[in-house]
Amino acid sequence: MDTPETPSDDLERIPTVCATCQKKFGAAVMRSPFDPAKILFSARYCDPCILAKRAADARREAEEHASQRHLATMERWAALCPREFRTITEGGQTDVDRLTREFPKLSQVIAHDLSAGQGLIVRGKSGHGKTRSVWRLLRRAFDGGKTIRALTSGDFDRQARDAGGTFTLSEWVDRLIRADILFIDDLGKAPWTPATVGIWFDVLDGRYRDGRPIVVTTNLDGAALVAQLRVGPDIGEPMLRRMRETTRGIVV
């Protein structure tokens, strides 16, 4: 490997031309101890060119590492966010400019600050961009290193019943409670069993006690949600109270 020459070294040098810049410089040489007339090594590059090559190699290596990190990030995001809700630049179908242009109020959703522990409930009719805007909010949290668990209302019900059937319900509930952010899409859309409603209250209460935010989209107001989930006041009222105390509501 060529190394920059130092004025204080004791190496023998001979005039030569740099293989890169074609300028003359004193090239360090090493001669054979058995035949002083035989040169075993002679530097081919001048100091400025050696230092420039090292800097270029370091930049290239940093760019390669950055590219690998970006690819890994994109893969993790693709595994979390459904293709329909990823942006066009993320390989998805969401046009952010069109989203904010057609539904200007959704900018409030995207700008919501989850870092203080306050969650968000976005309510409105289907087709008004609720879920797409929430995923833009979640992308900021994702880029900030937050762990996110995202489930549709139907996913929650199926996974809860599956976990109960395999005796892993406690672990499943704990994962939902410990996640930095829990997102439930279309709460109240899928019919839930009373057992699933009870599990949801356990998750909600656990996150409430730990100060961890939830993000919810729904078509229903509080009374309609309780009616859809078919729960009595002993669960319905505490559930709504927990959700309202820990979230900001935006109606679109």
MOGINOR-V363870 format. One record per backbone hydrogen bond with DSSP energy under -1.0 kcal/mol. CO is the residue of the C=O (numbers start at 1). NH is the residue of the N-H. E is the energy in kcal/mol with one decimal. If there is no record, write none. Layout:
BEGIN
<<CO | NH | E> <CO | NH | E>>
END
This chain:
BEGIN
<<6 | 9 | -2.0> <12 | 29 | -2.6> <14 | 27 | -2.7> <16 | 25 | -2.4> <18 | 22 | -1.5> <23 | 18 | -3.1> <25 | 16 | -2.1> <27 | 14 | -2.1> <28 | 43 | -2.4> <30 | 40 | -3.0> <30 | 41 | -1.7> <35 | 38 | -2.8> <38 | 32 | -2.8> <41 | 30 | -2.4> <44 | 19 | -3.0> <46 | 50 | -2.3> <47 | 51 | -2.6> <48 | 52 | -2.3> <49 | 53 | -2.3> <50 | 54 | -2.2> <51 | 55 | -2.2> <52 | 56 | -2.4> <53 | 57 | -2.7> <54 | 58 | -2.4> <55 | 59 | -2.3> <56 | 60 | -2.6> <57 | 61 | -2.5> <58 | 62 | -2.3> <59 | 63 | -2.6> <60 | 64 | -2.3> <61 | 65 | -2.4> <62 | 66 | -2.5> <63 | 67 | -2.4> <64 | 68 | -2.3> <65 | 69 | -2.5> <66 | 70 | -2.4> <67 | 71 | -2.4> <68 | 72 | -2.4> <69 | 73 | -2.4> <70 | 74 | -2.6> <71 | 75 | -2.2> <72 | 76 | -2.2> <73 | 77 | -2.5> <74 | 78 | -2.5> <75 | 79 | -1.8> <76 | 80 | -1.0> <77 | 81 | -3.5> <82 | 85 | -1.4> <83 | 86 | -1.1> <83 | 93 | -1.2> <86 | 94 | -2.7> <87 | 92 | -3.3> <88 | 91 | -1.6> <94 | 88 | -1.6> <95 | 99 | -2.5> <96 | 100 | -2.6> <97 | 101 | -1.9> <98 | 102 | -2.7> <99 | 103 | -1.9> <103 | 106 | -2.2> <104 | 107 | -1.6> <105 | 108 | -1.7> <106 | 110 | -2.2> <107 | 111 | -2.0> <109 | 112 | -1.1> <114 | 117 | -1.9> <119 | 248 | -1.8> <120 | 216 | -2.7> <121 | 250 | -2.7> <122 | 218 | -2.0> <123 | 252 | -3.0> <129 | 133 | -2.2> <130 | 134 | -2.1> <131 | 135 | -2.2> <132 | 136 | -1.2> <133 | 137 | -1.7> <134 | 138 | -2.8> <135 | 139 | -1.6> <136 | 140 | -1.2> <137 | 141 | -1.5> <138 | 142 | -2.8> <139 | 143 | -2.7> <140 | 144 | -1.2> <141 | 146 | -2.3> <142 | 145 | -1.8> <147 | 181 | -2.0> <149 | 183 | -3.0> <151 | 185 | -2.5> <152 | 156 | -2.4> <153 | 157 | -1.7> <154 | 158 | -2.6> <155 | 159 | -3.1> <156 | 160 | -2.2> <157 | 161 | -2.2> <158 | 162 | -2.7> <159 | 163 | -2.8> <160 | 164 | -2.1> <161 | 165 | -2.0> <162 | 166 | -1.4> <163 | 168 | -2.7> <168 | 172 | -2.3> <169 | 173 | -2.9> <170 | 174 | -2.4> <171 | 175 | -2.0> <172 | 176 | -1.7> <173 | 177 | -2.2> <174 | 178 | -2.5> <175 | 179 | -1.4> <181 | 149 | -2.5> <182 | 215 | -2.9> <183 | 151 | -2.9> <184 | 217 | -1.9> <185 | 153 | -2.0> <186 | 189 | -2.2> <193 | 197 | -2.1> <194 | 198 | -2.1> <195 | 199 | -2.0> <196 | 200 | -2.6> <197 | 201 | -2.1> <198 | 202 | -1.9> <199 | 203 | -2.5> <200 | 204 | -2.9> <201 | 205 | -3.0> <202 | 206 | -2.5> <203 | 207 | -2.4> <204 | 208 | -2.1> <205 | 209 | -2.4> <206 | 210 | -1.5> <207 | 212 | -2.5> <213 | 182 | -1.4> <214 | 120 | -2.2> <215 | 184 | -2.6> <216 | 122 | -3.1> <217 | 187 | -2.6> <218 | 124 | -1.8> <221 | 225 | -2.6> <222 | 226 | -2.3> <223 | 227 | -2.1> <224 | 228 | -2.5> <225 | 229 | -2.4> <226 | 231 | -1.5> <232 | 235 | -1.2> <232 | 236 | -3.5> <233 | 237 | -1.2> <235 | 239 | -2.4> <236 | 240 | -2.4> <237 | 241 | -2.4> <238 | 242 | -2.6> <239 | 243 | -2.2> <240 | 244 | -2.8> <241 | 245 | -2.3> <242 | 246 | -1.2> <246 | 119 | -3.5> <248 | 121 | -2.8> <250 | 123 | -2.6>>
END
